[in-house]
Amino acid sequence: MDVSSAFSAYCSHTPRCLLLPALLSGELNLLQKKDMKSLKDVSEHTFAGRKAILVGFRERRESETEEAVKELEFLCTTLKLKVVRNFIYKPDFINPATYIGKGRLQEIKEYSDGEKPDFVIFGNELNPVQQRNVEDALKVRVMDRTELILHIFGEHAKSKEGKIQVELAQLNYLLPRLTGYGISLSRIGGGLGTRGPGEMKLEVYRRKIKEKIHRLKKEMEDIERHREVIRGSRKRKNFPSVAVIGYTNVGKSSLINKLSSADLYVANKLFSTLDPATRAVYLGDNTICLMNDTVGLLYNIPHHMIEAFKSTLEEVKFSDLILCVYDGSAGMLEKQRSTISEVLKILSSEEKPHLDVYNKTDLLNPEDRNMLGSANPGGMMVSARTGEGLSELKEIIRKRLHENPVESRG
């Protein structure tokens, strides 16, 4: 069976959220070298237990560097990768060809030749040329932080809307990187099919991906029209809406679960929530609100990824109140604030009423908790795990929304 037939068969039998991670992982090489028997191996591809070398970069302060490295390691842990070594460099000069200089590249290669890792992962985003050149130099699969996040997205999306949004983000990432795959394929097999050079097939690939992006955007438009109908119904019934936004893994879903007695999926993983969810929360005194969970944010996340999830995040635009949730136990509050602020600006929602909520305060000692409260006098100190502060939070939300009694609605 030729590569084109194998690839077509693979596409038809592989769920959309597994297809793009396979492409991004270089599984096209498997399809070139093996017959249809390899398809089962590809579809069961997993990161669990595979070794990775991390390449991080120093921030302005040492504490920020530690946070960035820890976050990159947590991303790897979410995919169950085994981190065998961290290389931390000061970004003095960005090499346009390989991002880092030859000396640093050689240092990584010497270690890599001995350790034989499956991946080398850069903490900053690489352009397609840099990624390809570093792979050629190291002879190891190279990923950047963005691709790592996309793999997590692919594993965690469950609903139709979530899967469409993930695939859009993956396709937008893959499109400018097709040239690298095209060159690789032409070197091995002279193209994907039986006619023409690899470059012609590359153009076919590019056109098909653009067509798929167009189709997915149309599907999202249909979903968005349905969401508008639902929002209109809620507005007519006078149900106030609260959007919960915040950094990934700060406990947004746990907070909604505790407030509403719901059972949204929660896990100590990054981006465990990708699918939109709305839950009713009784605030007391015959009042109610609808809380909308949103996809977790991450510092310096590429705009095209935010764009892919814009339809979900746009619940923020139509909300009556925004809960900005922070991990009060983390040492990266400024990074969390700047990330939320940036996304609110993208959504043109920075002027909407909002309430700062500092979660996980049960992990703080009394002194640190008092310092957090003193530094953020307008914020609410809560713990979704213990329930501390949640009654007070409901009361503040009720007052801020000026809700009407449930009996008078509809």
N, C-alpha and C positions, 0 to 999 in steps of 0.2 A: 504493500500500500504506500502511495506517495505521500509526501508531507502535507500537501494541500487537502487530500482526502482525510487524512488522519486528523488534521486540524479542524476541518468541518465537522467530522464526527464528534470530536471532543467538545466543540462548541455546542452541538445539539444535545449532548448528554450531560453537560456540566451546568449546575446552577449558576446564575449570573454572579452571585457573590463569591463563587469559587473560581470563576473563569479568569477575572482580571488579576487576582492575587497570583494565580498560576503563571500568567503572562509576565507579570512584574518580577516573578521569581526566576525568570529565565527558563521556564519549563518548556518553551518552544524547542530548546535543544534536545530535550527528551523525545519530543515528537519527531524530530529530524532523524534521530539515531535508532529509534525503536519502532515497532509496528503497533497495531492496535492493542496488543497486550499491555503496552505501557500506559494506556489511558486510565486504567484502574489505579495504577501507582500514582499518576499525576493527580487524580481527583482526591486521593487520600493523603496528598502532600500536607505535611505539618511541620511547624517550627519547633515543636516540643523536643527539648533535649539537645538541639543543635547548638554548636558553639559560635560565639560572636565576639569580635574585638570591637570596642567602642573608641571612637575618635571624637573627643570633646574639645571645647575651646574656652579659654579663660574669660570671665566677665570682669566688670570694673572692680568688684569686691570679691574677696575670697569666698564669703558666704554665698554670693550669687553663683559662683562657679560650682560650689558643692551642691547647691540646689539644682542647677542645670544638669549636672552629672547624675545626681540621684533620680531626677525625672526621666532621663534617657534610660537609665537602668530599669526603672519601673515600667517603661514602655516595653522593654525587652522581656521583663518578667511576666507582663500581661500575655505575651505570646509564648511564654514558657521557654524562651531562649536561655542558654547558659552563657553568661558573660565571663570570659576567661582573662580579659585584660582591658584596662582603660589607658588610653594615651591622651594626655591633656596638653594642648598647645596654646600659646598666645597668638591670636590672629594678627600678627604684625603686617603681613602682606598676603593678599588673596591671589594666588597664582591662577590666571585665566584658563590654564590648560588642566591643572590637577588640583586646584584649590589650595593644597599645602605644597611646600617646597620639596625639592628632590631629596634633601637630607632627611626630612621627616618621613617622606614616603619610603625611603630606603630602610629607616629604622623599623617601620611597621612591617615591611616585607621580610626583613631578617627574622622578626619574631613570628610572623605568619608562616614562613617556610618551615619552622620547627613545630609550631602548634597545630597547623593544618585546620584553621577555623572554617566554618561554613559560610560566615558572613563577616564583612567589615562594615560597621555602621557609623556614619558621620552624624554628629549632633546638629550640624547646620545643613541647609539645603544645597545640593549640588545641581548645577545645570547639566543637561544631557551630555555635553562634550566632556566635562570634568568627570562625571560618573563613568563614562566609557573609558577614558584615559587611565583613571585610577584602577579600574578592573583589569585593563591590559597590563598595567605595571605590576599589580599584586597577584594576578591569576586567581583571584577570589571574588565571589559575588559581592558587590558593593551596593549598599542601600544608604539613603539619607533619612533624616528624621521624618520627612513628609511621607516617604514610602512606608516606613515602619508604622506610622499612624494609619495609613490606608489599609494595611494588612489587618490591623486591629478592627477597623471599621468593617472589613469584609467578614470577620468572624462573628461580630456582635450584632449586626443588623438582622432583624427577624421579620418585621412587617413588610408589606409590599412597598409602602412609602419609604421606609428606611433603606430597603435594598436598592430602590431606584436612586435615592440620594447618594448612597455609597458608590454605586456604579458610575454615576455622573462624575463624582470626584476622582475615581480611579481612571476613567477614560480621559479626563482633562489632564491628568498627570502623565498618562501613557502617551498621548498624542505627540508631544514634541520629542519623545524618546524613541519613536519608531525607527528613526534613521539608524540608531545603533543596532537594533534587531535586524534591520534590512541588510546591513553590511555583513553581520554575522551569518545570516542565512545564505547570502550569495557566496560567501567564502566556502561554505560547506557543500551546498547543493545546487548552486547556480539558480536560486530562486525557489519560491514556494510551490510552484506548479510545474507543468510540463512545457509552458511557453514563456518566452521572454526572460530577460535578466531580472535579478532580484530587485533592482531599483523600480522597475515597472510594477512589480508585485507590492513594493512598498507604497506606491501611490494608490494601489487598490486598497491596501490596508487603511491608509490614511482616509480615503474617501468613505470606506465602510464605517470607520469609527466616528467620523463626522456625522454620517447619516444616523448612527445609533444615538449619538448625543442629541441630535434633533428629535428623534422619536421619544427619547426619555424625557426631554423637556416638555414635549407635548403631553406625555402621561402625567407629569407633575402639574401641568396647567389644569388638567382634568381633576386631579386630586385637590388642587387649590380651589377650584370652583366649588367642589363639594364642601370644603372647609368653610368657604364663605357662606354657604347655605346654612351650615351648622351654627356659625357665629351669628348670623342674622336671627336664627331661631332663639339662641340664648339671649340675644339683646332684647328681643320682643318679650321674653319672659323675665327680663330685668335681672338676669344672673350676672353679677359682677365677676370679672375675670382677673386672676392674679398669675403672672408669669414668673417662673422660678428660673433664674439664670445664674451661672457661676462656673468656676473652674472645674475641670473634670475631677471626679473623686472627692469632692468636698462634702458629699452627703445630701445632694438635692432630692434624689429619689427616696432616701431613708426619711428625710424630713417630711415629704409629702405622705409617705406611708404612715408615719406617726400621727400626722395631723388629720388624716382622712380614714385611718384604719383600712387602707388599701394594701395591695400585695404587689407593687411594682418590683421588678427585678433589681436587686442590689448586690454588689460584689465589691471587694477590695481590689478593683481593677480600674485602669483608665478606660474611659469611653464605654462603660458597661451599659449606658443608656444612649441609644441612637434613634429609637423609635418614639414618635410623639405620643404623649399620654396626657389625659385630662381626668382629674378626680375632684369630686365634690367634697368640700370641707365645711363642717358645721362649726360656726364661730361662736355659738351661744346666743341667747336672747332672741331666738327664732330667726337667726340670720345665717346665710350660707354664701359661699363663693366657690368658683371653679378654679382649681389650680392646674396650670399647664407645665409639665416637665419639659425641659429642653436639652438638646445635646450639650455635653460638657465642652468647655472652652479650654484652650491651651495657649500659652504665651507664644507670640510670633508665629501663629498658625497662618499658612498662606491664604490669601484672599479668595483664591478659586475654590478652596475647601469650604470657606464660609459661604460662598455663593451657592455651592451645591446644597447646603443645608438651610438656605435662606427661607424656604417655605415653612420649615419647622420653626426657625427662629423668629419668623414674622409674627408668631403668636404674641411676641413681646410688644409689637407695634399696636396691637388691638386690645391690649390689656388695660385694666383700670389702675393696676398697681404692679410694680416690678419688685420682686424679692431678690436682692443681690446677695447670694449666699457665699460665704467665705469659710475656709478652713481656719478657724481661730487658733488651732494648735500648730499650724505650719509657720515657718519662718520666712514666708515669701508673700506676705500680704500686699506689698506694693505691686508685685508682679501680677497678682490676682486682680487688683484694682485696675491697673492699666489695661489688662486684657478685657475685662468687662466694659470699661469705658470705651475702648476702641470698637468693640462689637456694637455697643449701643449707638455710637456715632455712625457706623455703617448702616444700621437700621433706622437712622434718623429718630432715635428714641431717647436721646440723652436728656431731654427736658421733661420726660414723663415722670410722674410721681414714683418714687422708689423708697425701699426700706432696706437698710443693711442688716444682715443677719449673720452672726458669727457662730458657726456650728463647731461641734467637737470640743466644747469648753471643758468637758469632763476629763480631757487629757491634760489639762493645765493644772499646775499647782496654784494654790490660792494667790500667791504673790503675782504670778504671771497673768492670772485671770483678772486681778484688779488693775494691773497695768494696761491690759487690753481694753478693759471697760473705760478707763480714764482717757486713753488715747482715742477712743471712738465713742463719745458720749451719746451720739444719736443712734447707735447700733443696739441690736438685741443679742444678748448672750444666751445661747441655747445648746442643748445636746439632744440630737435625735435618738441617741442610744439610750439615755437615761430618762428622757422626757423633761429634763430641767428647762425651765423658761418657756415651754410651749404654750401653757395657758396664757401667760402674759403676751406672747406673740399673737395668739388668736385675738385677744382683746384689742391689741394695737391695730391689727389688720381690720377688724370690725369697725373701729373708729375711723380709720383712714378711708374706708370704702363708703362710709355713711349708708350702710345697707338698710333696705326696707324689710319689714317682717315677711317671712316666707308666705304667709297666708294671702298677702296682697299682690303676689306675683301672678302672671299669667293672665 
